[in-house]
Amino acid sequence: MAGLQGWQLVIIILIALLLFAAPKLPTMARNLGQSMRIFSSEVKQMRTEGKEEEPSNGSTAADATEPVEGRVVDPDPRPRDDR
């Protein structure tokens, strides 16, 4: 007897997975699908980030809805009195 080969071990693991984890397989597949969609959308967003052109007329309606990172925005233009 030569022992188990690689493909035989894979088949045994798949059978054990089907026997013991069968009720959880739909949930695991759904989570994997959601993760893949999120990952692909993030990759697409990273590719298009550098290709977007800056608007020449200042801010647009889309700029007002996007979050501002790294700056504190004070809606009141008057200086604050910190006394």
PDB file of N, CA, C and O in Angstrom, chain B, residues numbered from 101:
ATOM      1  N   MET B 101       0.853  -1.167   0.000  1.00  0.00           N
ATOM      2  CA  MET B 101       0.000   0.000   0.000  1.00  0.00           C
ATOM      3  C   MET B 101       0.895   1.225   0.000  1.00  0.00           C
ATOM      4  O   MET B 101       1.742   1.378   0.881  1.00  0.00           O
ATOM      5  N   ALA B 102       0.718   2.088  -0.968  1.00  0.00           N
ATOM      6  CA  ALA B 102       1.588   3.240  -1.163  1.00  0.00           C
ATOM      7  C   ALA B 102       1.125   4.470  -0.399  1.00  0.00           C
ATOM      8  O   ALA B 102       1.880   5.439  -0.326  1.00  0.00           O
ATOM      9  N   GLY B 103      -0.053   4.487   0.166  1.00  0.00           N
ATOM     10  CA  GLY B 103      -0.556   5.663   0.877  1.00  0.00           C
ATOM     11  C   GLY B 103      -1.470   6.496  -0.009  1.00  0.00           C
ATOM     12  O   GLY B 103      -1.801   6.108  -1.129  1.00  0.00           O
ATOM     13  N   LEU B 104      -1.860   7.612   0.500  1.00  0.00           N
ATOM     14  CA  LEU B 104      -2.775   8.485  -0.239  1.00  0.00           C
ATOM     15  C   LEU B 104      -1.994   9.411  -1.162  1.00  0.00           C
ATOM     16  O   LEU B 104      -0.963   9.972  -0.789  1.00  0.00           O
ATOM     17  N   GLN B 105      -2.511   9.552  -2.366  1.00  0.00           N
ATOM     18  CA  GLN B 105      -1.946  10.522  -3.296  1.00  0.00           C
ATOM     19  C   GLN B 105      -2.680  11.849  -3.107  1.00  0.00           C
ATOM     20  O   GLN B 105      -3.674  11.908  -2.382  1.00  0.00           O
ATOM     21  N   GLY B 106      -2.206  12.896  -3.742  1.00  0.00           N
ATOM     22  CA  GLY B 106      -2.781  14.238  -3.577  1.00  0.00           C
ATOM     23  C   GLY B 106      -4.224  14.330  -3.978  1.00  0.00           C
ATOM     24  O   GLY B 106      -5.026  14.909  -3.245  1.00  0.00           O
ATOM     25  N   TRP B 107      -4.591  13.773  -5.128  1.00  0.00           N
ATOM     26  CA  TRP B 107      -5.975  13.892  -5.604  1.00  0.00           C
ATOM     27  C   TRP B 107      -6.927  13.079  -4.738  1.00  0.00           C
ATOM     28  O   TRP B 107      -8.092  13.447  -4.588  1.00  0.00           O
ATOM     29  N   GLN B 108      -6.443  11.969  -4.162  1.00  0.00           N
ATOM     30  CA  GLN B 108      -7.287  11.172  -3.274  1.00  0.00           C
ATOM     31  C   GLN B 108      -7.580  11.926  -1.982  1.00  0.00           C
ATOM     32  O   GLN B 108      -8.691  11.862  -1.456  1.00  0.00           O
ATOM     33  N   LEU B 109      -6.597  12.629  -1.483  1.00  0.00           N
ATOM     34  CA  LEU B 109      -6.778  13.421  -0.269  1.00  0.00           C
ATOM     35  C   LEU B 109      -7.763  14.567  -0.515  1.00  0.00           C
ATOM     36  O   LEU B 109      -8.573  14.887   0.355  1.00  0.00           O
ATOM     37  N   VAL B 110      -7.696  15.173  -1.678  1.00  0.00           N
ATOM     38  CA  VAL B 110      -8.638  16.246  -2.024  1.00  0.00           C
ATOM     39  C   VAL B 110     -10.067  15.720  -2.069  1.00  0.00           C
ATOM     40  O   VAL B 110     -10.983  16.387  -1.588  1.00  0.00           O
ATOM     41  N   ILE B 111     -10.271  14.546  -2.634  1.00  0.00           N
ATOM     42  CA  ILE B 111     -11.608  13.951  -2.701  1.00  0.00           C
ATOM     43  C   ILE B 111     -12.137  13.647  -1.305  1.00  0.00           C
ATOM     44  O   ILE B 111     -13.314  13.880  -1.029  1.00  0.00           O
ATOM     45  N   ILE B 112     -11.294  13.135  -0.426  1.00  0.00           N
ATOM     46  CA  ILE B 112     -11.716  12.833   0.944  1.00  0.00           C
ATOM     47  C   ILE B 112     -12.096  14.116   1.685  1.00  0.00           C
ATOM     48  O   ILE B 112     -13.079  14.137   2.425  1.00  0.00           O
ATOM     49  N   ILE B 113     -11.329  15.173   1.490  1.00  0.00           N
ATOM     50  CA  ILE B 113     -11.634  16.449   2.141  1.00  0.00           C
ATOM     51  C   ILE B 113     -12.956  17.011   1.618  1.00  0.00           C
ATOM     52  O   ILE B 113     -13.750  17.533   2.401  1.00  0.00           O
ATOM     53  N   LEU B 114     -13.206  16.915   0.315  1.00  0.00           N
ATOM     54  CA  LEU B 114     -14.467  17.394  -0.255  1.00  0.00           C
ATOM     55  C   LEU B 114     -15.666  16.618   0.285  1.00  0.00           C
ATOM     56  O   LEU B 114     -16.703  17.210   0.583  1.00  0.00           O
ATOM     57  N   ILE B 115     -15.531  15.313   0.411  1.00  0.00           N
ATOM     58  CA  ILE B 115     -16.617  14.487   0.960  1.00  0.00           C
ATOM     59  C   ILE B 115     -16.888  14.858   2.418  1.00  0.00           C
ATOM     60  O   ILE B 115     -18.045  14.976   2.821  1.00  0.00           O
ATOM     61  N   ALA B 116     -15.842  15.040   3.202  1.00  0.00           N
ATOM     62  CA  ALA B 116     -16.007  15.431   4.599  1.00  0.00           C
ATOM     63  C   ALA B 116     -16.657  16.817   4.695  1.00  0.00           C
ATOM     64  O   ALA B 116     -17.496  17.052   5.565  1.00  0.00           O
ATOM     65  N   LEU B 117     -16.269  17.723   3.807  1.00  0.00           N
ATOM     66  CA  LEU B 117     -16.863  19.058   3.797  1.00  0.00           C
ATOM     67  C   LEU B 117     -18.350  18.985   3.482  1.00  0.00           C
ATOM     68  O   LEU B 117     -19.153  19.665   4.122  1.00  0.00           O
ATOM     69  N   LEU B 118     -18.718  18.179   2.518  1.00  0.00           N
ATOM     70  CA  LEU B 118     -20.133  18.037   2.161  1.00  0.00           C
ATOM     71  C   LEU B 118     -20.940  17.389   3.286  1.00  0.00           C
ATOM     72  O   LEU B 118     -22.093  17.757   3.510  1.00  0.00           O
ATOM     73  N   LEU B 119     -20.351  16.435   3.990  1.00  0.00           N
ATOM     74  CA  LEU B 119     -21.074  15.759   5.066  1.00  0.00           C
ATOM     75  C   LEU B 119     -21.283  16.650   6.284  1.00  0.00           C
ATOM     76  O   LEU B 119     -22.376  16.685   6.849  1.00  0.00           O
ATOM     77  N   PHE B 120     -20.244  17.365   6.690  1.00  0.00           N
ATOM     78  CA  PHE B 120     -20.303  18.098   7.955  1.00  0.00           C
ATOM     79  C   PHE B 120     -20.658  19.573   7.814  1.00  0.00           C
ATOM     80  O   PHE B 120     -21.132  20.181   8.773  1.00  0.00           O
ATOM     81  N   ALA B 121     -20.439  20.158   6.647  1.00  0.00           N
ATOM     82  CA  ALA B 121     -20.693  21.589   6.484  1.00  0.00           C
ATOM     83  C   ALA B 121     -21.794  21.873   5.473  1.00  0.00           C
ATOM     84  O   ALA B 121     -21.930  23.016   5.038  1.00  0.00           O
ATOM     85  N   ALA B 122     -22.573  20.893   5.089  1.00  0.00           N
ATOM     86  CA  ALA B 122     -23.607  21.077   4.075  1.00  0.00           C
ATOM     87  C   ALA B 122     -24.627  22.159   4.440  1.00  0.00           C
ATOM     88  O   ALA B 122     -24.992  22.944   3.565  1.00  0.00           O
ATOM     89  N   PRO B 123     -25.104  22.242   5.683  1.00  0.00           N
ATOM     90  CA  PRO B 123     -26.079  23.297   5.995  1.00  0.00           C
ATOM     91  C   PRO B 123     -25.506  24.713   5.878  1.00  0.00           C
ATOM     92  O   PRO B 123     -26.257  25.661   5.649  1.00  0.00           O
ATOM     93  N   LYS B 124     -24.202  24.866   6.028  1.00  0.00           N
ATOM     94  CA  LYS B 124     -23.594  26.193   5.990  1.00  0.00           C
ATOM     95  C   LYS B 124     -23.100  26.584   4.597  1.00  0.00           C
ATOM     96  O   LYS B 124     -22.690  27.727   4.397  1.00  0.00           O
ATOM     97  N   LEU B 125     -23.129  25.670   3.637  1.00  0.00           N
ATOM     98  CA  LEU B 125     -22.601  25.958   2.313  1.00  0.00           C
ATOM     99  C   LEU B 125     -23.326  27.100   1.595  1.00  0.00           C
ATOM    100  O   LEU B 125     -22.647  27.931   0.991  1.00  0.00           O
ATOM    101  N   PRO B 126     -24.662  27.198   1.620  1.00  0.00           N
ATOM    102  CA  PRO B 126     -25.315  28.329   0.944  1.00  0.00           C
ATOM    103  C   PRO B 126     -24.901  29.691   1.519  1.00  0.00           C
ATOM    104  O   PRO B 126     -24.687  30.646   0.773  1.00  0.00           O
ATOM    105  N   THR B 127     -24.793  29.767   2.823  1.00  0.00           N
ATOM    106  CA  THR B 127     -24.377  31.013   3.457  1.00  0.00           C
ATOM    107  C   THR B 127     -22.939  31.354   3.090  1.00  0.00           C
ATOM    108  O   THR B 127     -22.616  32.508   2.808  1.00  0.00           O
ATOM    109  N   MET B 128     -22.086  30.347   3.097  1.00  0.00           N
ATOM    110  CA  MET B 128     -20.688  30.583   2.736  1.00  0.00           C
ATOM    111  C   MET B 128     -20.574  31.024   1.281  1.00  0.00           C
ATOM    112  O   MET B 128     -19.769  31.903   0.974  1.00  0.00           O
ATOM    113  N   ALA B 129     -21.352  30.441   0.385  1.00  0.00           N
ATOM    114  CA  ALA B 129     -21.320  30.822  -1.028  1.00  0.00           C
ATOM    115  C   ALA B 129     -21.845  32.244  -1.211  1.00  0.00           C
ATOM    116  O   ALA B 129     -21.294  33.009  -2.002  1.00  0.00           O
ATOM    117  N   ARG B 130     -22.901  32.602  -0.489  1.00  0.00           N
ATOM    118  CA  ARG B 130     -23.452  33.958  -0.573  1.00  0.00           C
ATOM    119  C   ARG B 130     -22.428  34.979  -0.087  1.00  0.00           C
ATOM    120  O   ARG B 130     -22.237  36.014  -0.726  1.00  0.00           O
ATOM    121  N   ASN B 131     -21.772  34.700   1.031  1.00  0.00           N
ATOM    122  CA  ASN B 131     -20.759  35.610   1.556  1.00  0.00           C
ATOM    123  C   ASN B 131     -19.576  35.733   0.601  1.00  0.00           C
ATOM    124  O   ASN B 131     -19.028  36.821   0.426  1.00  0.00           O
ATOM    125  N   LEU B 132     -19.186  34.631  -0.010  1.00  0.00           N
ATOM    126  CA  LEU B 132     -18.094  34.675  -0.969  1.00  0.00           C
ATOM    127  C   LEU B 132     -18.475  35.529  -2.181  1.00  0.00           C
ATOM    128  O   LEU B 132     -17.657  36.307  -2.671  1.00  0.00           O
ATOM    129  N   GLY B 133     -19.700  35.388  -2.661  1.00  0.00           N
ATOM    130  CA  GLY B 133     -20.168  36.195  -3.792  1.00  0.00           C
ATOM    131  C   GLY B 133     -20.198  37.676  -3.469  1.00  0.00           C
ATOM    132  O   GLY B 133     -19.794  38.496  -4.293  1.00  0.00           O
ATOM    133  N   GLN B 134     -20.671  38.033  -2.276  1.00  0.00           N
ATOM    134  CA  GLN B 134     -20.696  39.430  -1.862  1.00  0.00           C
ATOM    135  C   GLN B 134     -19.281  39.984  -1.756  1.00  0.00           C
ATOM    136  O   GLN B 134     -19.020  41.117  -2.163  1.00  0.00           O
ATOM    137  N   SER B 135     -18.376  39.192  -1.214  1.00  0.00           N
ATOM    138  CA  SER B 135     -16.985  39.631  -1.086  1.00  0.00           C
ATOM    139  C   SER B 135     -16.350  39.845  -2.452  1.00  0.00           C
ATOM    140  O   SER B 135     -15.604  40.805  -2.644  1.00  0.00           O
ATOM    141  N   MET B 136     -16.636  38.964  -3.397  1.00  0.00           N
ATOM    142  CA  MET B 136     -16.074  39.111  -4.743  1.00  0.00           C
ATOM    143  C   MET B 136     -16.639  40.350  -5.445  1.00  0.00           C
ATOM    144  O   MET B 136     -15.911  41.038  -6.160  1.00  0.00           O
ATOM    145  N   ARG B 137     -17.938  40.643  -5.246  1.00  0.00           N
ATOM    146  CA  ARG B 137     -18.519  41.849  -5.845  1.00  0.00           C
ATOM    147  C   ARG B 137     -17.890  43.104  -5.261  1.00  0.00           C
ATOM    148  O   ARG B 137     -17.577  44.039  -5.998  1.00  0.00           O
ATOM    149  N   ILE B 138     -17.703  43.136  -3.954  1.00  0.00           N
ATOM    150  CA  ILE B 138     -17.082  44.285  -3.305  1.00  0.00           C
ATOM    151  C   ILE B 138     -15.654  44.452  -3.795  1.00  0.00           C
ATOM    152  O   ILE B 138     -15.225  45.564  -4.103  1.00  0.00           O
ATOM    153  N   PHE B 139     -14.919  43.357  -3.868  1.00  0.00           N
ATOM    154  CA  PHE B 139     -13.529  43.404  -4.316  1.00  0.00           C
ATOM    155  C   PHE B 139     -13.441  43.919  -5.748  1.00  0.00           C
ATOM    156  O   PHE B 139     -12.606  44.774  -6.044  1.00  0.00           O
ATOM    157  N   SER B 140     -14.289  43.412  -6.641  1.00  0.00           N
ATOM    158  CA  SER B 140     -14.216  43.837  -8.042  1.00  0.00           C
ATOM    159  C   SER B 140     -14.621  45.302  -8.194  1.00  0.00           C
ATOM    160  O   SER B 140     -14.045  46.007  -9.024  1.00  0.00           O
ATOM    161  N   SER B 141     -15.593  45.778  -7.418  1.00  0.00           N
ATOM    162  CA  SER B 141     -15.964  47.185  -7.505  1.00  0.00           C
ATOM    163  C   SER B 141     -14.854  48.085  -6.979  1.00  0.00           C
ATOM    164  O   SER B 141     -14.636  49.172  -7.514  1.00  0.00           O
ATOM    165  N   GLU B 142     -14.151  47.648  -5.940  1.00  0.00           N
ATOM    166  CA  GLU B 142     -13.023  48.429  -5.421  1.00  0.00           C
ATOM    167  C   GLU B 142     -11.885  48.478  -6.434  1.00  0.00           C
ATOM    168  O   GLU B 142     -11.255  49.522  -6.602  1.00  0.00           O
ATOM    169  N   VAL B 143     -11.617  47.367  -7.107  1.00  0.00           N
ATOM    170  CA  VAL B 143     -10.559  47.344  -8.122  1.00  0.00           C
ATOM    171  C   VAL B 143     -10.935  48.263  -9.271  1.00  0.00           C
ATOM    172  O   VAL B 143     -10.089  49.001  -9.777  1.00  0.00           O
ATOM    173  N   LYS B 144     -12.202  48.227  -9.691  1.00  0.00           N
ATOM    174  CA  LYS B 144     -12.660  49.101 -10.783  1.00  0.00           C
ATOM    175  C   LYS B 144     -12.536  50.562 -10.380  1.00  0.00           C
ATOM    176  O   LYS B 144     -12.128  51.398 -11.187  1.00  0.00           O
ATOM    177  N   GLN B 145     -12.884  50.875  -9.136  1.00  0.00           N
ATOM    178  CA  GLN B 145     -12.794  52.252  -8.653  1.00  0.00           C
ATOM    179  C   GLN B 145     -11.339  52.709  -8.610  1.00  0.00           C
ATOM    180  O   GLN B 145     -11.048  53.855  -8.950  1.00  0.00           O
ATOM    181  N   MET B 146     -10.436  51.849  -8.205  1.00  0.00           N
ATOM    182  CA  MET B 146      -9.013  52.209  -8.166  1.00  0.00           C
ATOM    183  C   MET B 146      -8.481  52.475  -9.567  1.00  0.00           C
ATOM    184  O   MET B 146      -7.656  53.370  -9.753  1.00  0.00           O
ATOM    185  N   ARG B 147      -8.940  51.714 -10.555  1.00  0.00           N
ATOM    186  CA  ARG B 147      -8.478  51.911 -11.929  1.00  0.00           C
ATOM    187  C   ARG B 147      -8.984  53.221 -12.508  1.00  0.00           C
ATOM    188  O   ARG B 147      -8.267  53.877 -13.265  1.00  0.00           O
ATOM    189  N   THR B 148     -10.212  53.616 -12.165  1.00  0.00           N
ATOM    190  CA  THR B 148     -10.790  54.829 -12.740  1.00  0.00           C
ATOM    191  C   THR B 148     -10.462  56.083 -11.942  1.00  0.00           C
ATOM    192  O   THR B 148     -10.750  57.184 -12.411  1.00  0.00           O
ATOM    193  N   GLU B 149      -9.875  55.965 -10.762  1.00  0.00           N
ATOM    194  CA  GLU B 149      -9.557  57.130  -9.938  1.00  0.00           C
ATOM    195  C   GLU B 149      -8.630  58.101 -10.648  1.00  0.00           C
ATOM    196  O   GLU B 149      -8.882  59.306 -10.635  1.00  0.00           O
ATOM    197  N   GLY B 150      -7.586  57.618 -11.256  1.00  0.00           N
ATOM    198  CA  GLY B 150      -6.620  58.484 -11.902  1.00  0.00           C
ATOM    199  C   GLY B 150      -7.082  59.005 -13.241  1.00  0.00           C
ATOM    200  O   GLY B 150      -6.509  59.972 -13.742  1.00  0.00           O
ATOM    201  N   LYS B 151      -8.092  58.410 -13.843  1.00  0.00           N
ATOM    202  CA  LYS B 151      -8.535  58.788 -15.180  1.00  0.00           C
ATOM    203  C   LYS B 151      -9.599  59.869 -15.179  1.00  0.00           C
ATOM    204  O   LYS B 151      -9.905  60.424 -16.234  1.00  0.00           O
ATOM    205  N   GLU B 152     -10.170  60.181 -14.026  1.00  0.00           N
ATOM    206  CA  GLU B 152     -11.219  61.193 -13.963  1.00  0.00           C
ATOM    207  C   GLU B 152     -10.624  62.574 -14.146  1.00  0.00           C
ATOM    208  O   GLU B 152      -9.550  62.870 -13.622  1.00  0.00           O
ATOM    209  N   GLU B 153     -11.326  63.424 -14.894  1.00  0.00           N
ATOM    210  CA  GLU B 153     -10.870  64.788 -15.104  1.00  0.00           C
ATOM    211  C   GLU B 153     -11.460  65.686 -14.035  1.00  0.00           C
ATOM    212  O   GLU B 153     -12.583  65.477 -13.575  1.00  0.00           O
ATOM    213  N   GLU B 154     -10.687  66.687 -13.648  1.00  0.00           N
ATOM    214  CA  GLU B 154     -11.156  67.646 -12.662  1.00  0.00           C
ATOM    215  C   GLU B 154     -12.132  68.609 -13.327  1.00  0.00           C
ATOM    216  O   GLU B 154     -11.884  69.024 -14.459  1.00  0.00           O
ATOM    217  N   PRO B 155     -13.234  68.984 -12.671  1.00  0.00           N
ATOM    218  CA  PRO B 155     -14.150  69.962 -13.251  1.00  0.00           C
ATOM    219  C   PRO B 155     -13.486  71.336 -13.294  1.00  0.00           C
ATOM    220  O   PRO B 155     -12.811  71.725 -12.341  1.00  0.00           O
ATOM    221  N   SER B 156     -13.670  72.075 -14.392  1.00  0.00           N
ATOM    222  CA  SER B 156     -13.002  73.355 -14.564  1.00  0.00           C
ATOM    223  C   SER B 156     -13.784  74.509 -13.964  1.00  0.00           C
ATOM    224  O   SER B 156     -13.214  75.580 -13.755  1.00  0.00           O
ATOM    225  N   ASN B 157     -15.065  74.333 -13.680  1.00  0.00           N
ATOM    226  CA  ASN B 157     -15.879  75.437 -13.176  1.00  0.00           C
ATOM    227  C   ASN B 157     -15.992  75.446 -11.651  1.00  0.00           C
ATOM    228  O   ASN B 157     -16.887  76.107 -11.125  1.00  0.00           O
ATOM    229  N   GLY B 158     -15.156  74.768 -10.944  1.00  0.00           N
ATOM    230  CA  GLY B 158     -15.224  74.733  -9.484  1.00  0.00           C
ATOM    231  C   GLY B 158     -15.945  73.503  -8.997  1.00  0.00           C
ATOM    232  O   GLY B 158     -15.734  72.410  -9.523  1.00  0.00           O
ATOM    233  N   SER B 159     -16.799  73.663  -7.993  1.00  0.00           N
ATOM    234  CA  SER B 159     -17.498  72.508  -7.435  1.00  0.00           C
ATOM    235  C   SER B 159     -18.775  72.226  -8.202  1.00  0.00           C
ATOM    236  O   SER B 159     -19.392  73.126  -8.772  1.00  0.00           O
ATOM    237  N   THR B 160     -19.156  70.962  -8.203  1.00  0.00           N
ATOM    238  CA  THR B 160     -20.385  70.530  -8.856  1.00  0.00           C
ATOM    239  C   THR B 160     -21.304  69.941  -7.817  1.00  0.00           C
ATOM    240  O   THR B 160     -20.956  69.900  -6.637  1.00  0.00           O
ATOM    241  N   ALA B 161     -22.467  69.483  -8.228  1.00  0.00           N
ATOM    242  CA  ALA B 161     -23.416  68.870  -7.293  1.00  0.00           C
ATOM    243  C   ALA B 161     -22.856  67.577  -6.724  1.00  0.00           C
ATOM    244  O   ALA B 161     -23.155  67.224  -5.583  1.00  0.00           O
ATOM    245  N   ALA B 162     -22.046  66.864  -7.504  1.00  0.00           N
ATOM    246  CA  ALA B 162     -21.458  65.614  -7.019  1.00  0.00           C
ATOM    247  C   ALA B 162     -20.454  65.882  -5.913  1.00  0.00           C
ATOM    248  O   ALA B 162     -20.309  65.073  -4.998  1.00  0.00           O
ATOM    249  N   ASP B 163     -19.746  67.028  -5.988  1.00  0.00           N
ATOM    250  CA  ASP B 163     -18.770  67.356  -4.950  1.00  0.00           C
ATOM    251  C   ASP B 163     -19.443  67.604  -3.609  1.00  0.00           C
ATOM    252  O   ASP B 163     -18.859  67.321  -2.563  1.00  0.00           O
ATOM    253  N   ALA B 164     -20.656  68.126  -3.624  1.00  0.00           N
ATOM    254  CA  ALA B 164     -21.345  68.430  -2.376  1.00  0.00           C
ATOM    255  C   ALA B 164     -21.755  67.160  -1.642  1.00  0.00           C
ATOM    256  O   ALA B 164     -21.899  67.181  -0.419  1.00  0.00           O
ATOM    257  N   THR B 165     -21.945  66.059  -2.358  1.00  0.00           N
ATOM    258  CA  THR B 165     -22.375  64.838  -1.699  1.00  0.00           C
ATOM    259  C   THR B 165     -21.211  63.955  -1.290  1.00  0.00           C
ATOM    260  O   THR B 165     -21.391  63.046  -0.480  1.00  0.00           O
ATOM    261  N   GLU B 166     -20.022  64.196  -1.826  1.00  0.00           N
ATOM    262  CA  GLU B 166     -18.863  63.369  -1.485  1.00  0.00           C
ATOM    263  C   GLU B 166     -18.273  63.825  -0.158  1.00  0.00           C
ATOM    264  O   GLU B 166     -18.248  65.025   0.117  1.00  0.00           O
ATOM    265  N   PRO B 167     -17.797  62.899   0.673  1.00  0.00           N
ATOM    266  CA  PRO B 167     -17.206  63.291   1.947  1.00  0.00           C
ATOM    267  C   PRO B 167     -15.864  63.981   1.736  1.00  0.00           C
ATOM    268  O   PRO B 167     -15.142  63.688   0.783  1.00  0.00           O
ATOM    269  N   VAL B 168     -15.548  64.887   2.624  1.00  0.00           N
ATOM    270  CA  VAL B 168     -14.273  65.600   2.579  1.00  0.00           C
ATOM    271  C   VAL B 168     -13.348  64.929   3.561  1.00  0.00           C
ATOM    272  O   VAL B 168     -13.692  64.763   4.731  1.00  0.00           O
ATOM    273  N   GLU B 169     -12.183  64.544   3.099  1.00  0.00           N
ATOM    274  CA  GLU B 169     -11.231  63.859   3.962  1.00  0.00           C
ATOM    275  C   GLU B 169     -10.032  64.748   4.247  1.00  0.00           C
ATOM    276  O   GLU B 169      -9.512  65.408   3.347  1.00  0.00           O
ATOM    277  N   GLY B 170      -9.599  64.762   5.490  1.00  0.00           N
ATOM    278  CA  GLY B 170      -8.371  65.444   5.848  1.00  0.00           C
ATOM    279  C   GLY B 170      -8.531  66.917   6.149  1.00  0.00           C
ATOM    280  O   GLY B 170      -7.550  67.571   6.503  1.00  0.00           O
ATOM    281  N   ARG B 171      -9.744  67.474   6.022  1.00  0.00           N
ATOM    282  CA  ARG B 171      -9.948  68.887   6.318  1.00  0.00           C
ATOM    283  C   ARG B 171     -11.154  69.037   7.231  1.00  0.00           C
ATOM    284  O   ARG B 171     -12.087  68.235   7.191  1.00  0.00           O
ATOM    285  N   VAL B 172     -11.118  70.086   8.059  1.00  0.00           N
ATOM    286  CA  VAL B 172     -12.282  70.434   8.856  1.00  0.00           C
ATOM    287  C   VAL B 172     -13.003  71.536   8.110  1.00  0.00           C
ATOM    288  O   VAL B 172     -12.408  72.566   7.794  1.00  0.00           O
ATOM    289  N   VAL B 173     -14.269  71.331   7.827  1.00  0.00           N
ATOM    290  CA  VAL B 173     -15.051  72.309   7.087  1.00  0.00           C
ATOM    291  C   VAL B 173     -15.914  73.069   8.070  1.00  0.00           C
ATOM    292  O   VAL B 173     -16.744  72.481   8.764  1.00  0.00           O
ATOM    293  N   ASP B 174     -15.717  74.388   8.131  1.00  0.00           N
ATOM    294  CA  ASP B 174     -16.490  75.241   9.019  1.00  0.00           C
ATOM    295  C   ASP B 174     -17.499  76.007   8.174  1.00  0.00           C
ATOM    296  O   ASP B 174     -17.100  76.849   7.369  1.00  0.00           O
ATOM    297  N   PRO B 175     -18.813  75.738   8.333  1.00  0.00           N
ATOM    298  CA  PRO B 175     -19.793  76.414   7.494  1.00  0.00           C
ATOM    299  C   PRO B 175     -19.936  77.899   7.814  1.00  0.00           C
ATOM    300  O   PRO B 175     -20.433  78.659   6.983  1.00  0.00           O
ATOM    301  N   ASP B 176     -19.511  78.327   9.003  1.00  0.00           N
ATOM    302  CA  ASP B 176     -19.619  79.722   9.402  1.00  0.00           C
ATOM    303  C   ASP B 176     -18.318  80.436   9.038  1.00  0.00           C
ATOM    304  O   ASP B 176     -17.277  80.120   9.613  1.00  0.00           O
ATOM    305  N   PRO B 177     -18.341  81.397   8.095  1.00  0.00           N
ATOM    306  CA  PRO B 177     -17.094  82.043   7.671  1.00  0.00           C
ATOM    307  C   PRO B 177     -16.537  83.011   8.710  1.00  0.00           C
ATOM    308  O   PRO B 177     -15.372  83.396   8.617  1.00  0.00           O
ATOM    309  N   ARG B 178     -17.345  83.418   9.706  1.00  0.00           N
ATOM    310  CA  ARG B 178     -16.858  84.340  10.728  1.00  0.00           C
ATOM    311  C   ARG B 178     -15.874  83.627  11.644  1.00  0.00           C
ATOM    312  O   ARG B 178     -16.055  82.445  11.935  1.00  0.00           O
ATOM    313  N   PRO B 179     -14.854  84.309  12.096  1.00  0.00           N
ATOM    314  CA  PRO B 179     -13.909  83.679  13.029  1.00  0.00           C
ATOM    315  C   PRO B 179     -14.600  83.381  14.351  1.00  0.00           C
ATOM    316  O   PRO B 179     -15.432  84.151  14.832  1.00  0.00           O
ATOM    317  N   ARG B 180     -14.236  82.253  14.917  1.00  0.00           N
ATOM    318  CA  ARG B 180     -14.837  81.822  16.182  1.00  0.00           C
ATOM    319  C   ARG B 180     -14.101  82.463  17.349  1.00  0.00           C
ATOM    320  O   ARG B 180     -12.886  82.658  17.296  1.00  0.00           O
ATOM    321  N   ASP B 181     -14.827  82.784  18.383  1.00  0.00           N
ATOM    322  CA  ASP B 181     -14.261  83.367  19.591  1.00  0.00           C
ATOM    323  C   ASP B 181     -14.067  82.248  20.597  1.00  0.00           C
ATOM    324  O   ASP B 181     -15.049  81.720  21.120  1.00  0.00           O
ATOM    325  N   ASP B 182     -12.822  81.870  20.884  1.00  0.00           N
ATOM    326  CA  ASP B 182     -12.538  80.734  21.770  1.00  0.00           C
ATOM    327  C   ASP B 182     -12.245  81.183  23.190  1.00  0.00           C
ATOM    328  O   ASP B 182     -11.341  80.637  23.823  1.00  0.00           O
ATOM    329  N   ARG B 183     -12.957  82.135  23.699  1.00  0.00           N
ATOM    330  CA  ARG B 183     -12.716  82.597  25.058  1.00  0.00           C
ATOM    331  C   ARG B 183     -13.468  81.811  26.065  1.00  0.00           C
ATOM    332  O   ARG B 183     -13.367  82.082  27.262  1.00  0.00           O
TER     333      ARG B 183
END
